[in-house]
Amino acid sequence: MTRPRAKLIRALPDPWPDLLDDCCDETIDNRPADFAAVLERLKSASPHVRAEEKPQPKAQPATSPQQPALAKPAKKLTNSISMTLVRIEPGSFQMGTTKEQIDQLPRLFPDSKRELFNAEQPQHPVKITRPFFLGTHPVTQGQYQAIMGSNPSHFKGSDDLPVENVSWLDAVNFCNKMSEKDKRTPFYRINGTDVADVGGNGYRLPSEAEWEYACRAGSATLFPFGDDAGKLGEHAWYSSNSLSKTHHVGQKSPNAWGLYDMLGNVWEWCADWYDEKYYASSPAADPPGASGASYRVFRGGSWYDYAGYCRPADRSRSTPENRDNIVLGFRVAAVQG
């Protein structure tokens, strides 16, 4: 019959619990005869490792620790109006949304109809073959004022708010004027509403493919940070946290490539014409967008939109002349040079 033991005694390693029980036995004859008998029992206890204990690893000879390779800091440029752009390296990614992700979206966002996401399919491989620079955040009101001499924004109060109420034509004119200020060759030839790329080393709008590539920053999930829409508030100003207005740029967490506000705050104009079915025939390398259409692409969602619109793959559009839109801004790109 097992004798009762105090809690502290039970916690001791073998052979101490039984030995202490015997030493304290009410029947004197059951106790060890003397100290020598106690020592003998201790010596005879096998020095095995108990099942619940893990063997300790053998000590290794001291060596100099190998330092992990440090990632090179991204190359940046800061221009004459203190706009910072980060270099985006060439690479490949899957553009658009998979069928499985499309199936998932109506469950995540029950108010959305599945056909709203048709323009994001088919998902297809895209290769960005040339490095380019991209603004670390959308163009601010202060930056726009410095180049254009005016501020069309609805929400005012700080130079660090993103500019909005700008058309696609306003955005490309801004790019050309800033190119001239920085003594770069303008990227666009602009004649009224007729705009053509002339391939200078000046500032420009990112292509739709460049924008999504930079927004994803190596991710393949619904959001750059994963599939959990509940975390969007850490990265973006959108309908659930914006208080129905824009906010200073750069306040939320950047993506893995150091870009702020790629989602939410203001939508961002891209260079491309919009074609809902363009992905079915898009070239695999540096897709330039549709050859012509009625609308230009914008990306990223805004302070007004719910989380379903604030995704890297979401596509939207408007006419290039549309200026009366308090959710729409832009971000500047530049060729490597």
HUVEN-V684672 format. One record per residue. N is the residue number from 0. RES is the residue in one small letter. PSI is psi in radians with two decimals (999 if undefined). OMEGA is omega in whole degrees, 0 to 359 (* if undefined). Layout:
<<N,RES,PSI,OMEGA> <N,RES,PSI,OMEGA>>
This chain:
<<0,m,2.28,182> <1,t,2.30,181> <2,r,2.57,180> <3,p,2.50,179> <4,r,2.62,174> <5,a,2.71,183> <6,k,-0.70,181> <7,l,-0.65,179> <8,i,-0.71,181> <9,r,-0.45,182> <10,a,-0.20,182> <11,l,2.65,178> <12,p,2.74,174> <13,d,2.55,7> <14,p,0.28,189> <15,w,-0.73,183> <16,p,-0.87,180> <17,d,-0.68,181> <18,l,-0.78,179> <19,l,-0.63,175> <20,d,-0.78,181> <21,d,-0.69,180> <22,c,-0.49,183> <23,c,0.19,183> <24,d,2.41,180> <25,e,-0.52,179> <26,t,2.00,186> <27,i,-0.67,183> <28,d,-0.39,180> <29,n,-0.16,181> <30,r,2.71,174> <31,p,2.50,187> <32,a,-0.71,182> <33,d,-3.06,182> <34,f,-0.58,179> <35,a,-0.66,178> <36,a,-0.64,178> <37,v,-0.81,180> <38,l,-0.68,181> <39,e,-0.73,180> <40,r,-0.62,178> <41,l,-0.72,180> <42,k,-0.61,185> <43,s,-0.24,179> <44,a,2.21,182> <45,s,2.38,182> <46,p,0.80,183> <47,h,2.83,176> <48,v,2.23,181> <49,r,2.69,186> <50,a,-0.61,184> <51,e,-0.09,179> <52,e,2.48,177> <53,k,2.35,177> <54,p,2.49,178> <55,q,2.41,179> <56,p,2.62,178> <57,k,2.53,179> <58,a,2.35,179> <59,q,2.63,177> <60,p,2.49,181> <61,a,2.26,177> <62,t,2.84,177> <63,s,2.21,181> <64,p,2.45,179> <65,q,2.11,181> <66,q,2.40,177> <67,p,2.61,179> <68,a,2.29,181> <69,l,2.36,177> <70,a,2.41,179> <71,k,2.37,178> <72,p,2.51,181> <73,a,2.43,178> <74,k,2.35,182> <75,k,2.75,170> <76,l,2.52,177> <77,t,2.21,188> <78,n,-2.90,189> <79,s,-0.32,178> <80,i,0.41,177> <81,s,0.49,173> <82,m,2.25,180> <83,t,2.29,176> <84,l,2.49,180> <85,v,2.50,180> <86,r,2.23,176> <87,i,2.10,184> <88,e,2.70,177> <89,p,2.78,179> <90,g,-3.12,181> <91,s,2.69,177> <92,f,2.96,175> <93,q,2.01,183> <94,m,2.36,180> <95,g,-2.82,187> <96,t,2.40,179> <97,t,2.83,177> <98,k,-0.68,180> <99,e,-0.67,178> <100,q,-0.65,176> <101,i,-0.71,178> <102,d,-0.54,182> <103,q,-0.55,188> <104,l,-0.78,179> <105,p,-0.44,176> <106,r,-0.66,178> <107,l,-0.62,184> <108,f,1.44,188> <109,p,-0.41,181> <110,d,-0.09,183> <111,s,2.43,174> <112,k,2.50,185> <113,r,-0.61,183> <114,e,-0.26,177> <115,l,-0.38,185> <116,f,0.11,184> <117,n,-0.60,183> <118,a,-0.19,180> <119,e,0.03,182> <120,q,2.77,353> <121,p,2.62,172> <122,q,2.46,187> <123,h,2.64,180> <124,p,2.42,178> <125,v,2.43,177> <126,k,2.18,173> <127,i,1.97,191> <128,t,-0.26,184> <129,r,2.49,175> <130,p,2.70,176> <131,f,2.85,176> <132,f,2.55,179> <133,l,2.41,180> <134,g,2.44,180> <135,t,-0.30,175> <136,h,2.95,178> <137,p,2.76,177> <138,v,2.30,181> <139,t,2.93,178> <140,q,-0.66,178> <141,g,-0.72,179> <142,q,-0.71,179> <143,y,-0.76,178> <144,q,-0.71,182> <145,a,-0.54,182> <146,i,-0.77,188> <147,m,-0.28,179> <148,g,0.20,180> <149,s,2.89,178> <150,n,1.80,184> <151,p,0.02,191> <152,s,2.59,174> <153,h,-0.80,180> <154,f,2.07,182> <155,k,3.08,179> <156,g,-0.21,179> <157,s,2.46,175> <158,d,-0.30,184> <159,d,0.03,172> <160,l,2.59,178> <161,p,2.47,175> <162,v,2.50,174> <163,e,-3.06,187> <164,n,0.62,178> <165,v,2.40,177> <166,s,2.99,175> <167,w,-0.67,178> <168,l,-0.67,175> <169,d,-0.72,184> <170,a,-0.77,181> <171,v,-0.57,174> <172,n,-0.69,175> <173,f,-0.80,181> <174,c,-0.79,181> <175,n,-0.72,181> <176,k,-0.64,177> <177,m,-0.58,175> <178,s,-0.78,180> <179,e,-0.71,180> <180,k,-0.65,182> <181,d,0.21,178> <182,k,0.71,172> <183,r,2.75,177> <184,t,2.12,182> <185,p,2.44,183> <186,f,-0.46,186> <187,y,2.59,165> <188,r,2.06,188> <189,i,2.18,176> <190,n,1.58,185> <191,g,-2.06,177> <192,t,0.00,179> <193,d,2.01,184> <194,v,2.28,178> <195,a,2.51,175> <196,d,2.30,177> <197,v,-0.01,170> <198,g,0.48,176> <199,g,-3.10,180> <200,n,0.31,182> <201,g,-3.06,180> <202,y,2.68,183> <203,r,3.07,171> <204,l,2.59,176> <205,p,2.62,171> <206,s,2.85,179> <207,e,-0.69,179> <208,a,-0.74,178> <209,e,-0.73,181> <210,w,-0.88,182> <211,e,-0.69,177> <212,y,-0.81,181> <213,a,-0.65,179> <214,c,-0.76,181> <215,r,-0.64,178> <216,a,0.77,177> <217,g,-0.07,182> <218,s,2.80,177> <219,a,0.22,184> <220,t,3.13,181> <221,l,-0.61,178> <222,f,2.78,180> <223,p,-0.37,182> <224,f,0.09,180> <225,g,-2.79,183> <226,d,0.01,184> <227,d,1.81,180> <228,a,-0.37,180> <229,g,-0.28,180> <230,k,0.01,184> <231,l,-0.59,182> <232,g,-0.34,176> <233,e,-0.29,189> <234,h,-0.24,190> <235,a,2.64,167> <236,w,2.05,180> <237,y,-2.98,191> <238,s,-0.52,184> <239,s,-0.28,183> <240,n,0.01,189> <241,s,-0.25,187> <242,l,0.57,175> <243,s,0.75,177> <244,k,2.91,174> <245,t,2.90,181> <246,h,2.79,177> <247,h,2.42,178> <248,v,2.68,172> <249,g,0.24,181> <250,q,-0.44,180> <251,k,2.97,182> <252,s,2.41,177> <253,p,2.93,173> <254,n,-3.06,187> <255,a,-0.28,181> <256,w,0.26,174> <257,g,0.41,180> <258,l,2.28,182> <259,y,2.62,171> <260,d,0.50,175> <261,m,-0.47,175> <262,l,2.42,177> <263,g,-3.08,184> <264,n,-1.34,172> <265,v,2.54,169> <266,w,2.75,184> <267,e,2.16,176> <268,w,2.46,170> <269,c,2.93,184> <270,a,-0.51,195> <271,d,2.62,161> <272,w,2.64,183> <273,y,2.27,173> <274,d,2.03,184> <275,e,-0.53,184> <276,k,0.25,185> <277,y,-0.59,184> <278,y,-0.42,181> <279,a,-0.38,182> <280,s,0.23,183> <281,s,2.35,175> <282,p,2.72,185> <283,a,-0.42,183> <284,a,2.17,176> <285,d,1.01,182> <286,p,2.25,184> <287,p,-0.12,185> <288,g,3.06,182> <289,a,2.70,183> <290,s,-0.35,179> <291,g,2.61,180> <292,a,-2.94,180> <293,s,-0.30,187> <294,y,2.69,170> <295,r,2.67,184> <296,v,2.49,162> <297,f,2.74,192> <298,r,2.76,163> <299,g,-0.30,183> <300,g,3.07,185> <301,s,-3.12,177> <302,w,-0.42,185> <303,y,-0.35,193> <304,d,2.66,176> <305,y,3.00,190> <306,a,-0.52,182> <307,g,-0.48,178> <308,y,-0.29,183> <309,c,1.07,180> <310,r,2.68,180> <311,p,-0.56,186> <312,a,-0.20,184> <313,d,2.41,182> <314,r,2.41,174> <315,s,3.08,187> <316,r,2.81,174> <317,s,2.91,177> <318,t,2.54,184> <319,p,-0.34,179> <320,e,-0.16,187> <321,n,1.96,180> <322,r,-0.39,187> <323,d,1.26,184> <324,n,1.84,187> <325,i,0.15,176> <326,v,0.07,193> <327,l,2.10,177> <328,g,-2.60,179> <329,f,2.91,179> <330,r,2.50,187> <331,v,2.47,173> <332,a,2.95,175> <333,a,2.59,177> <334,v,2.68,174> <335,q,2.26,180> <336,g,999,*>>
